Amino acid sequence: MEVGRFLLGLGLLLVALGLVWLYAPGLLSWFGRLPGDIRIEREGFRFYLPLTSMVLVSVGLSLLFNLLLRWFR
């Protein structure tokens, strides 16, 4: 029962994120262009490393999963 609730909550979160991405694309336009994201573009070469964006995603997911796990205990 606990796993089912967790998966249901995660699924609803993904649906909400998908709807935001689909119907309000400008809302997330800042993501991937934060200070600390490394972008090197030269002729015939392109390198992109979104360090700051991935740290932000990691912190957000860690907080979310900790809250969900505490709520479903």
N, C-alpha and C positions, 0 to 999 in steps of 0.2 A: 504493500500500500504506500509506503514512504517513497519508494523509487518511482511509482506511478505519479505521485504528486510532483515530485521533482522534475520528471520529464515533461509533465503537463505545463508547469511553470516555465521551464526552459523553452518549450515550444511556443508558448504565448509570447514570450520575450522575443523570440526570433521572428514571429509573425509581425509584431509591432515594429521591430527594426526594419523588416522588409517593406512594410507599408510606408515608413518614413523615407526609406531609400527610394522607393518607387514614386511617391507622390510629392515629396519635398526634397528633391536632390540638392538644392542650394543650401539646405540646412546643414549638410555634412561636407560642404565644399572646403572647409578649413582643414579637414582631416587629411594628413599626408603632406601638408605644407607648413608644418610647425617649425619653429626655430629648433635646430638640432637634427632635423631630417637632412641627410646628406644627398645632394644631387650634383652630379658632375656630367656635363654634356659637352662633347667635343665632336668634331667631324668624324662620323663613322663609329662613334662610341658614346654610349649612354650608361651611366651607373646611378642607381638610386637605392639608398638605404634609409628607410624610415625609422630611425632610432627612437626619436621622441614619441612618435605616434604609437609604436609598438610598446614602449614603456607605459604609455597612457592606457592602452588596451589591457595590458597585463595587470596594472593596478586596478582598473575597473572590474575586470573579470574576477580577480581575487576577492575584492570586496563583495561583489555580487554572489559568488559561490559561498563565501563565508556567511553572508546573511541568509541565503537559502538553506544552507545546512543547519544553521542555528534555528531557523524557523520550523524546519521539518523534523527536528529532534524531539 
